[in-house]
Amino acid sequence: MIKLLNEKAKRFCSIRQDLEMIYDYYARSVGISYTTLFVLNLISQYEVCTQKVICERSMLPKQTVNNVIKKLSEQGYLELGDMPNNSKSKRILFTEKGKKYVEPMIQHIHNAENTAMEQLSDSQQDELLYIMELYEQAFRKAMKNE
């Protein structure tokens, strides 16, 4: 029983890694790193995005996020703005050039994700999401217990 569970856990982890590799291959195909793609995607998801938000959502080190933001700013894709009531944090915004640069990439990813999801029936989509949520909760609980 334990061996079977171990094999299933390995298979799940392998599938999860394969999904991440798809994003990595796409990032490379458009000439950026997976980390840069991840950061760009996060910035596009939040109306108010800061380096702190990116670090929290990505688990990337602060220095890595800072380097990506600095490079994208130097390339003219991002600008940093002041945050009301917080002089330490800077809001990360796309420039017009940045919007034109990132929009096709993010749209391609969303289209691919939607196309993949459409391959499943409505009930399979709901089941997939439900099971993933159950797994996430069980995994979180199991990690706290160890």
Buried (B, 14 or more C-beta within 10 A) or exposed (E): EEEEEEEEEEEEEEEEEEEEEEBBEBBEEEEBEBBBBBBBBBBBEEEEBBBBBBBEBBEBEEEBBBBBBEBBBEEEBBBBEEEEEEEEBBBBBBBEEBEEBBEEBBEEBEEEEEEEEEEEEEEEEEEEEEEEEEEEEEEEEEEEEE
